[in-house]
């Protein structure tokens, strides 16, 4: 049974999947170009993209290049939190500008976060902020030495988007 705050799933047909494929290559592609490449009316392309966006099936984002913005380093922070404080701690981390990714997880660690930083002093300042959050039992960190891939890919199966 779906919870009240869950939105219904959307079924993606072949045309939706083709449009999404084009948007993944270039999120700024014009409706006229989508229409031309898929041999459909521009109005259909516009309608389909708007429907996908409004349903929440897709989101179009600009990705910043941390190296060009002075924060070329990444650290993965893994936290063990008091059970009653997991969500408030995750939310506090998510509000920090240097934190780019936060997830609540299973296993040894309750929360995992990715943080971009430029200097060791910035990293020390982040750790000082983390230590001020109530309910953290312990945390550790791993500096990423070489980032090989930073994207999420999804494949389509039987009309639904499924994680690979």
C-alpha positions as CSV (number, residue, x, y, z in Angstrom):
1,X,0.0,0.0,0.0
2,X,1.4,3.4,-1.0
3,X,2.0,6.0,1.6
4,X,0.1,9.3,1.3
5,X,3.2,11.3,0.3
6,X,4.3,8.9,-2.4
7,X,3.4,9.9,-6.0
8,X,2.1,7.3,-8.4
9,X,4.6,5.7,-10.8
10,X,4.7,6.9,-14.4
11,X,5.0,4.4,-17.2
12,X,7.6,5.4,-19.8
13,X,6.8,4.3,-23.3
14,X,9.4,4.1,-26.1
15,X,9.0,7.7,-27.1
16,X,9.5,8.9,-23.5
17,X,12.7,6.8,-23.3
18,X,14.0,8.2,-26.6
19,X,13.3,11.8,-25.4
20,X,15.1,11.0,-22.1
21,X,18.0,9.6,-24.0
22,X,18.4,12.9,-25.9
23,X,18.0,15.0,-22.7
24,X,20.7,12.9,-21.0
25,X,23.1,13.9,-23.8
26,X,22.1,17.6,-23.7
27,X,19.7,18.9,-21.1
28,X,19.4,22.1,-23.1
29,X,18.3,20.5,-26.4
30,X,15.5,22.5,-28.0
31,X,12.1,21.0,-28.5
32,X,12.5,21.6,-32.3
33,X,15.7,19.5,-32.3
34,X,14.0,16.7,-30.3
35,X,11.1,16.7,-32.8
36,X,13.5,16.6,-35.7
37,X,15.6,13.8,-34.4
38,X,12.6,11.7,-33.4
39,X,10.4,12.6,-36.4
40,X,7.5,13.9,-34.2
41,X,5.7,17.2,-34.0
42,X,7.4,19.9,-31.9
43,X,4.2,20.2,-29.8
44,X,4.5,16.5,-29.0
45,X,8.1,16.9,-27.9
46,X,7.2,19.9,-25.8
47,X,4.2,18.1,-24.2
48,X,6.2,15.0,-23.4
49,X,9.1,16.8,-21.8
50,X,6.8,18.9,-19.7
51,X,4.8,15.8,-18.6
52,X,8.1,14.1,-17.6
53,X,9.2,17.1,-15.7
54,X,5.9,17.7,-13.9
55,X,5.5,14.1,-13.0
56,X,8.9,14.1,-11.4
57,X,10.1,11.2,-13.6
58,X,13.0,13.4,-14.7
59,X,14.9,16.4,-13.5
60,X,17.3,18.5,-15.5
61,X,20.3,19.9,-13.7
62,X,23.5,21.8,-14.3
63,X,26.5,20.0,-12.9
64,X,29.3,22.2,-11.5
65,X,33.0,21.2,-12.1
66,X,34.5,21.4,-8.6
67,X,38.0,21.7,-9.9
68,X,37.1,24.9,-11.8
69,X,35.5,26.3,-8.7
70,X,38.3,26.0,-6.3
71,X,37.1,22.8,-4.5
72,X,38.8,20.0,-6.3
73,X,39.0,17.6,-3.5
74,X,36.4,15.1,-2.3
75,X,36.1,13.5,1.1
76,X,33.6,10.8,2.0
77,X,32.4,11.1,5.6
78,X,30.7,8.1,7.2
79,X,28.8,8.7,10.5
80,X,27.4,6.6,13.3
81,X,24.5,8.4,14.9
82,X,22.2,7.9,17.8
83,X,19.1,6.1,16.4
84,X,16.8,9.0,17.4
85,X,19.0,11.6,15.8
86,X,19.8,10.1,12.4
87,X,17.4,12.2,10.3
88,X,18.2,15.5,12.1
89,X,21.9,14.9,11.6
90,X,21.5,14.1,8.0
91,X,19.4,17.2,7.5
92,X,22.0,19.3,9.2
93,X,24.7,17.9,6.9
94,X,22.5,18.5,3.9
95,X,22.2,22.2,4.8
96,X,26.0,22.7,4.7
97,X,27.1,24.3,1.4
98,X,30.2,22.1,1.1
99,X,28.2,18.9,1.4
100,X,27.1,17.7,-2.0
101,X,25.6,14.3,-1.2
102,X,23.9,12.9,1.9
103,X,22.3,9.6,2.4
104,X,20.9,7.6,5.3
105,X,22.2,4.1,5.0
106,X,22.1,0.6,6.5
107,X,25.0,-1.3,7.9
108,X,27.7,0.0,10.2
109,X,27.2,3.6,9.3
110,X,23.9,5.4,9.5
111,X,24.8,8.4,7.3
112,X,27.2,8.8,4.4
113,X,28.1,12.3,2.9
114,X,30.3,13.5,0.1
115,X,32.1,16.8,0.7
116,X,34.0,19.0,-1.7
117,X,36.8,21.1,-0.3
118,X,39.8,23.1,-1.6
119,X,42.3,23.2,1.3
120,X,43.1,21.2,4.4
121,X,42.0,24.2,6.5
122,X,38.5,24.0,4.9
123,X,38.4,20.3,5.7
124,X,39.4,21.0,9.3
125,X,36.6,23.6,9.5
126,X,34.1,21.1,8.2
127,X,35.1,18.5,10.8
128,X,34.7,21.3,13.5
129,X,31.1,21.9,12.2
130,X,30.4,18.1,12.3
131,X,31.6,17.8,15.9
132,X,29.1,20.5,16.9
133,X,26.1,18.4,15.7
134,X,24.4,16.6,18.6
135,X,23.9,12.9,18.4
136,X,26.9,11.9,16.4
137,X,28.6,8.9,18.1
138,X,31.5,8.7,15.8
139,X,32.6,9.4,12.2
140,X,35.4,8.6,9.9
141,X,36.5,10.0,6.5
142,X,38.2,8.9,3.3
143,X,39.8,11.4,0.9
144,X,39.1,10.5,-2.7
145,X,42.4,10.4,-4.5
146,X,41.0,9.9,-8.0
147,X,37.4,10.1,-9.1
148,X,36.7,7.8,-12.0
149,X,33.0,8.2,-12.4
150,X,30.4,10.5,-10.8
151,X,27.0,9.9,-12.4
152,X,24.0,7.7,-11.9
153,X,22.9,5.6,-14.9
154,X,19.5,4.1,-15.3
155,X,18.3,1.6,-17.9
156,X,14.8,1.1,-19.1
157,X,13.0,-2.2,-18.6
158,X,9.4,-3.0,-19.5
159,X,8.4,0.6,-19.7
160,X,9.8,1.6,-16.3
161,X,13.1,3.3,-15.4
162,X,15.1,0.7,-13.4
163,X,18.5,1.4,-11.7
164,X,21.4,-0.5,-13.4
